[in-house]
Amino acid sequence: MEAERPLDKTFGFAKNFGAKYELRKEVGRGHFGHTCCAVVKKGEYKGQAVAVKIIAKAKLIKAGQF
């Protein structure tokens, strides 16, 4: 059995997420979070639509909890 590890508290959106992507409407929802459409704001993929999965930290478990 693997030793229990705490959740990585740094997990989440990068500080510059809002500078790179524009979140649009929600396109799906599930037990752990939801998925939104987003558009790339700059760079090689500027203007391209992408999907962003947003996972609620509260729904995650520690390794070895089961």
Secondary structure, DSSP 8 states (H G I E B T S, - for coil): ----B---TT-S--TTHHHHEEEEEEEEE-SSEEEEEEEE-SSTTTT-EEEEEEE-GGG---BT--
